[in-house]
Amino acid sequence: MNSKQLDVLCSAIFLVFGGLMLKFSLSIRHIIPTDVGSGYVPIFLSICILVTAGAKLALTLLDKKPPKAAAKSDSDLAGGLGTVGLMLLYVIAFEPVGFLLSSMVYLFAQILLMSNRDNRRPVLFAAISVALPVGIALLFAYVIKMPLPVGILGF
Amino acid sequence: MEMFTTAISNVFNPMCLFLIWGGTMLGIVFGSIPGLSATMAVVLFLPLTFGMEPTMGLALLVGLYMGGISGGLISAILLKIPGTPSSISTVFDGGPMAERGEAGRALGVGILASGIGSLIGIVALIFISPLLAKVCLLFGATEYFAVAVFSLTIIAALSGKDMLKGLLAGLFGLALSMVGMAPVDAMSRFTFGNYQLLSGFDITVLLIGVFAVTDIVQAGINRKHLADGFEKKTYHLKGYGLSMKEFITQIPNFIISSVIGIVIGILPGIGGSTGGLLAYTAEKSRSKHPEKFGTGIIDGVIASETANNAVIGGSMVPLLCMGIPGNTVAAIFLGGLLVHGISPGPLIFQNSGEYVYGIYLALIVSTIFMVIFERLGLPIFTKLLDIPKHILLPIIMVMCCVGAFSSDSRAFDVICVLAFAMIGLLFKTFKLPSTPLIIGFILGPMFEENLRRALMASHGDWTTFVTHPISCVFLVVAVVFCTVTVRKNLKEKRAAEAKGEVFDTAEEEG
């Protein structure tokens, strides 16, 4: 996408966001008669978002200058999706599976995903993946006295 | 005088000095790890001080506070991730300096600036606190609303070349701060039946998501180039990386940034992050070469670090003289004072003078320890850069999740970190600046609560904001600041177009 298309999409997203925010803000009850109410500032903000996004959209569409072409990128979609997927699994598993186990698996998988053939050392990665969560868990349990989630397996 | 002598003998004993040193070192560690913070350090060690003699307990807390605020610069510079919210603006120039191989210099300058900012803040606390406290007594909801509006105008200066995008980002930050229970009447808003959202989003979680995890996702997208140009960083640093000539040139920066930090520290509800950002913006506006800000110059690092450390002294002024905490850490510190039977207020110097002087002395000693030991530890801190990114970034992700969890002991915050990272990624895709988002989020509650309180007090009369002189001054300054920034922006745009250059309005701030 070129810069103009990105700006149009960005403005459209904010217009939708502003509209939804306004819809929900209007339903906030006003309970103290002498107060402007809890919905006042959200309504004000949503109107500001709608006006600003509308102005941005209008200015972008009226701009006659040729849009800046998107820079050529050899970014790795699989790497991005893989990273987000691993993070998603990690944050979901953080409490039910427990900090230790989820962190060990996440660390190993994420380091492996980010490494390349030249610097891939699975034994070292495994050692780091085990040692770091154990160290953090011990620090939190015995020094900071704030236990991290233990999960269904009890550790 | 007798109280001062008692304070000297209390502070300058080996055990108390060890506690200040230990607190400062631990604070630096907490501050340097993204997700952990000065607030967390003080909270976690507060129960430990309960059994201690008051001066010793308070000395430990002072060390943690001082070290925690300063430690944030280490990850801000080495990892481009602010260790604490106070160090957000240190990333702007500290990060690019480290990328250029000047990590040691950036750290050295940052440490020195932290020390100078702290000392100036302490001097202000000692000598002018009663005067400033009197001025603060004049502030009500109307004035605080005006301060919030003025603080929000810095969004204009931090929006890069496209003010509308900066404004949208700032408004989005304000909108995020509306989630949860509203001030004044505690009405729940935008929670959609989820009780976890009742307390709103935590600033630490937002910061970790937008600043740290977004970068890790981006690294995943660019994983083919992660190892490109990777080499073990070395640095050469003499003293604190600042020549005498450079030091003299920076004296106005030190003074102005310290004053900003002190004032921000005194005003309740505004933390070190706003102090650093305001000082950074002020220095950028004052500079003869504002275009160099964000590319890695010491001026930006000095402004940010001087101001966020000067906030410490400033925040102690209303805390000790009126019992009003200037920020979160000061609020926890207030709890520590009360636990030890010290009642803050105008009579504190008469009733607990030896402890107040003890706090002053502990602050000075902690600053000296911080400047010496943070500098001595530089070889260890810069080693962080030697860890390959494909190993370091997943480790940071784990630490971010731990930090998010420990901020409120709930797994929901860990999920929020990823949600904010996705928002951060969208911001980068659309070239929306992320700093206005943070500023909007920080100032949102202050803006709303004081607006509502002021209007309730004036029975809905909006002229209250211009009839109160202090409020009026802040609002006029806000309008002037905004106008000057917009004019400057348009002037640059016209100049670029006259030269036939492309003025890229979709460019993010440095």
Interface residues (C-beta under 8 A of the other chain):
Chain A: S3 L6 D7 L9 C10 I13 F14 F17 M21 F24 S25 I28 R29 I31 I32 T34 D35 V36 G37 S38 G39 Y40 V41 P42 L45 S46 C48 I49 T52 A53 A55 K56 L59 K65 K68 D74 S75 D76 L77 G79 G80 G82 T83 V84 M87 L88 Y90 V91 I92 F94 E95 F99 S103 Y106 L107 Q110 I111 L113 M114 S115 N116 D118 N119 F125 I128 L132 P133 I136 F140 I144 K145 M146 L148 P149
Chain B: L44 L164 K165 L167 L168 L171 F172 L174 A175 M178 A182 V184 D185 M187 R189 F190 V213 I216 V217 A219 G220 I221 N222 R223 K224 L226 A227 P388 K389 H390 I391 L393 P394 I395 M397 V398 M399 C401 V402 F405 S406 S409 A411 V414 I415 V417 L418 A421 M422 L426 T429 F430 K431 L432 F447 E448 L451 R452 L455 M456 H459 G460 V502 D504 A506
